[in-house]
Amino acid sequence: DQQVKQNSPSLSVQEGRISILNCDYTNSMFDYFLWYKKYPAEGPTFLISISSIKDKNEDGRFTVFLNKSAKHLSLHIVPSQPGDSAVYFCAASEAGNQFYFGTGTSLTVIP
Amino acid sequence: DAGITQSPRHKVTETGTPVTLRCHQTENHRYMYWYRQDPGHGLRLIHYSYGVKDTDKGEVSDGYSVSRSKTEDFLLTLESATSSQTSVYFCAISNPIRDLRSYEQYFGPGTRLTVT
């Protein structure tokens, strides 16, 4: 049973616009979340994290929002660039123990 | 980038043969993990280690064993490979700092294993 879900397998966005990637989770004990970016034939690259004591975390063009009541988090990329085209995974854990990953969203940024 | 290498990067083997994948890190991170990635499943944890000789099972541990005799090396063994173990295997490392709520994991480049 998938505890972390990314319901959009793919997303296309124009260069310069905002990309919003969504992630839902079912376990209310999850309190730490990660986002990864993955290019083909490479390992996932860590992007940004958020813990449940916050509802927002920013790092440059990347912002993660956490809505604990809805068990939902989102990754905003603005402005989107062609190099952002990749598969994005969210992951969740309870106190940094075993992480559960979503199935990924493939982002295409159109020049 | 974190210093993580995996070997081999590609392997084709036959059903029933033993296979060992190696993960090597130069970051002196305490925790090491093995994941598999399959279409429709994302990444799933197989086993992890929280120190030399200290290991525990993950979500999909059946058919796999691990060993960690040195901080820098974490081995994943398929005792008798099956076609369902065809996958891409990723190693990851982390150095959790609970007081700072810092639990990021850093991944290696992956090993593509095909069991025929």
Interface residues (C-beta under 8 A of the other chain):
Chain A: V4 Q6 Y32 L34 Y36 A41 E42 G43 P44 T45 F46 S49 S51 I53 F89 A91 S93 A95 G96 Q98 F99 Y100 F101 G102 T103 G104
Chain B: I4 Y35 G40 H41 G42 L43 R44 L45 Y48 G58 E59 F90 A92 P96 R98 R101 S102 Y103 E104 Q105 Y106 F107 G108 P109 G110
